[in-house]
Amino acid sequence: MKVLMLNGSPKSNGNTALALAEMAKIFAAENVDAEIVNVGNKNIRGCLSCNGCSKKGCCVIDDGVNDIAEKLKAADGLVIASPVYYASANGTLVSCLDRLFYSIQCDLRMKVGASVAVARRGGCSATFDELNKYFTISGMPVVSSQYWNSVHGAAPGQASEDAEGLQTMRTLAKNMVFLMRSIELGKKEFGLPEQEEHVFTNFIR
């Protein structure tokens, strides 16, 4: 099985990376292939709202988002991790996710999703909620842990002192492995749920 892990921090070796590394240890022990991609230090812009992806089959902007889309297509699970800025996720990460989830040309249903928020003090739960919305609009089961998926630390490396946060990451990874394997067995036995044709409405008619 494969897990794609997105590090939304501009610090590739900061506390967000530390949280992901704690999860990666579990994935390795469970023989799950995990790849960490650093997003927060990339020059990724927001969506142009051009809808060109519907014609081209991928985003029209060539800045790495399409490469991430190919990795996600091959993955069984996705972990999105972000530092907390003003009780919100990193802006570069959000730009990446907006375009990734809008332009990707594959069925994301039953790919497992987990979000992780890392902060000095507050704003983790708001960021956690923000990131989970990408999963829930896409038919992706959301993995839970023993607490909200957050780790605390200010200076790089301080998260290593958050014993509960790191335990939460390990539990999250174990639960993610279990859920991915369970879904794989379920797909073999029952297939994916029957999907209706999507009905689109707006608020003026």
C-alpha positions as CSV (number, residue, x, y, z in Angstrom):
1,M,0.0,0.0,0.0
2,K,1.1,3.6,-0.6
3,V,0.6,6.8,1.4
4,L,1.3,10.3,0.1
5,M,2.3,12.8,2.8
6,L,2.3,16.5,2.0
7,N,4.3,18.8,4.3
8,G,2.8,22.2,4.1
9,S,5.5,23.9,6.1
10,P,8.2,26.1,4.4
11,K,10.6,24.5,6.8
12,S,11.3,21.0,5.4
13,N,12.9,20.0,8.7
14,G,10.6,21.8,11.2
15,N,8.0,20.5,13.6
16,T,5.6,19.6,10.8
17,A,8.2,17.4,9.3
18,L,8.8,15.9,12.7
19,A,5.1,15.0,13.1
20,L,5.1,13.3,9.6
21,A,8.3,11.4,10.4
22,E,6.6,9.9,13.5
23,M,3.9,8.6,11.3
24,A,6.4,7.4,8.7
25,K,8.0,5.2,11.3
26,I,4.7,3.3,11.7
27,F,4.2,3.1,8.0
28,A,7.6,1.6,7.5
29,A,7.0,-0.9,10.3
30,E,3.7,-1.9,8.6
31,N,5.4,-2.3,5.2
32,V,3.4,0.7,3.8
33,D,5.3,2.8,1.2
34,A,5.2,6.4,2.4
35,E,6.5,9.4,0.4
36,I,6.8,12.9,1.9
37,V,6.5,15.8,-0.5
38,N,7.4,19.3,0.7
39,V,4.9,21.8,-0.5
40,G,5.2,24.8,1.8
41,N,8.6,25.8,0.4
42,K,7.4,25.7,-3.3
43,N,6.3,28.6,-5.5
44,I,2.7,27.4,-5.9
45,R,0.0,30.0,-6.8
46,G,-3.7,29.9,-6.3
47,C,-6.4,28.7,-8.8
48,L,-7.0,30.9,-11.9
49,S,-10.7,29.8,-12.1
50,C,-10.1,29.2,-15.8
51,N,-11.6,25.7,-15.8
52,G,-8.9,24.7,-18.2
53,C,-8.3,21.5,-16.3
54,S,-11.6,20.1,-17.5
55,K,-10.3,20.3,-21.1
56,K,-6.6,19.5,-20.5
57,G,-7.1,16.8,-18.0
58,C,-4.8,18.5,-15.5
59,C,-4.1,21.9,-14.1
60,V,-2.9,24.4,-16.7
61,I,-0.3,25.8,-14.3
62,D,2.9,23.8,-14.4
63,D,4.3,24.4,-10.9
64,G,4.3,20.9,-9.3
65,V,0.6,20.4,-8.5
66,N,0.2,18.0,-11.5
67,D,3.1,15.9,-10.2
68,I,1.4,15.6,-6.9
69,A,-1.8,14.6,-8.6
70,E,0.0,11.7,-10.3
71,K,1.3,10.5,-6.9
72,L,-2.1,10.8,-5.4
73,K,-3.7,8.7,-8.1
74,A,-1.3,5.9,-7.2
75,A,-1.8,6.2,-3.4
76,D,-4.2,4.5,-1.1
77,G,-4.0,7.3,1.4
78,L,-3.2,11.0,1.8
79,V,-1.8,12.8,4.8
80,I,-1.9,16.6,4.7
81,A,0.1,18.3,7.4
82,S,0.4,22.1,8.0
83,P,1.8,24.6,10.4
84,V,-0.8,26.9,11.8
85,Y,-0.8,30.6,10.6
86,Y,-3.6,32.8,12.1
87,A,-5.7,29.7,13.0
88,S,-5.4,28.5,9.4
89,A,-3.3,26.3,7.2
90,N,-0.3,27.6,5.3
91,G,-1.4,29.6,2.3
92,T,0.9,27.8,-0.2
93,L,-0.5,24.5,0.9
94,V,-4.1,25.7,0.5
95,S,-3.4,27.0,-3.0
96,C,-2.0,23.6,-3.8
97,L,-4.9,21.7,-2.4
98,D,-7.5,23.9,-4.0
99,R,-6.0,23.1,-7.4
100,L,-5.2,19.5,-6.7
101,F,-8.6,18.5,-5.6
102,Y,-10.4,20.5,-8.3
103,S,-8.2,19.4,-11.3
104,I,-7.3,15.8,-10.5
105,Q,-8.8,13.4,-13.0
106,C,-9.4,10.3,-10.8
107,D,-12.0,8.9,-8.4
108,L,-10.8,9.8,-4.9
109,R,-13.6,7.8,-3.2
110,M,-12.3,5.5,-0.5
111,K,-8.8,6.8,-0.6
112,V,-8.1,7.4,3.0
113,G,-7.3,10.9,4.3
114,A,-5.7,12.3,7.4
115,S,-4.9,15.9,8.4
116,V,-2.3,17.1,10.9
117,A,-2.0,20.6,12.4
118,V,1.2,21.8,14.1
119,A,1.2,25.0,16.2
120,R,3.0,26.8,19.0
121,R,-0.2,27.1,21.0
122,G,-3.6,27.7,19.4
123,G,-5.5,27.3,16.1
124,C,-4.9,23.6,15.6
125,S,-8.6,22.6,15.7
126,A,-9.6,25.3,13.2
127,T,-6.8,24.2,10.8
128,F,-7.7,20.5,11.4
129,D,-11.3,21.3,10.3
130,E,-10.1,23.3,7.3
131,L,-8.0,20.5,5.9
132,N,-10.6,17.7,6.5
133,K,-13.0,19.5,4.2
134,Y,-10.9,18.5,1.2
135,F,-11.5,14.8,2.1
136,T,-15.2,15.1,2.9
137,I,-16.1,16.7,-0.4
138,S,-14.3,14.0,-2.2
139,G,-15.8,10.8,-0.7
140,M,-12.6,10.1,1.2
141,P,-12.9,8.4,4.6
142,V,-11.2,10.6,7.3
143,V,-8.9,8.8,9.8
144,S,-9.2,9.7,13.5
145,S,-6.7,9.1,16.3
146,Q,-6.9,9.3,20.1
147,Y,-7.1,13.1,20.0
148,W,-7.5,15.8,17.4
149,N,-4.5,15.3,15.0
150,S,-2.2,18.0,16.4
151,V,1.3,18.4,17.7
152,H,2.7,21.5,19.5
153,G,6.1,23.2,19.2
154,A,7.5,26.6,18.4
155,A,11.2,26.5,17.5
156,P,12.2,23.7,15.1
157,G,12.5,20.4,17.0
158,Q,10.4,21.4,20.0
159,A,7.6,19.1,18.9
160,S,9.9,16.2,20.0
161,E,9.0,17.1,23.6
162,D,5.2,16.8,22.9
163,A,4.8,13.2,24.0
164,E,1.0,13.2,23.7
165,G,1.2,14.8,20.2
166,L,3.7,12.2,18.9
167,Q,1.6,9.4,20.4
168,T,-1.4,10.8,18.6
169,M,0.6,10.7,15.3
170,R,1.6,7.1,15.9
171,T,-2.0,6.1,16.7
172,L,-3.2,8.0,13.6
173,A,-0.8,6.1,11.4
174,K,-1.8,2.7,12.9
175,N,-5.5,3.6,12.4
176,M,-4.8,4.7,8.8
177,V,-3.1,1.4,7.9
178,F,-6.0,-0.5,9.4
179,L,-8.6,1.5,7.5
180,M,-6.7,1.3,4.2
181,R,-6.4,-2.5,4.5
182,S,-10.0,-2.8,5.5
183,I,-11.2,-0.7,2.6
184,E,-9.0,-2.7,0.2
185,L,-10.6,-6.0,1.4
186,G,-14.1,-4.4,1.2
187,K,-13.5,-3.3,-2.4
188,K,-12.5,-6.8,-3.4
189,E,-15.5,-8.3,-1.7
190,F,-18.2,-5.7,-2.4
191,G,-16.8,-3.1,-4.8
192,L,-17.3,0.6,-4.4
193,P,-20.7,2.0,-3.4
194,E,-23.0,2.7,-6.4
195,Q,-22.7,6.4,-7.4
196,E,-25.6,8.5,-8.6
197,E,-25.1,11.1,-11.3
198,H,-24.1,14.3,-9.5
199,V,-26.8,16.9,-9.3
200,F,-25.6,20.5,-9.2
201,T,-27.8,23.3,-7.9
202,N,-27.2,26.9,-6.9
203,F,-29.0,29.2,-4.6
204,I,-31.0,31.3,-7.1
205,R,-33.0,28.5,-8.7
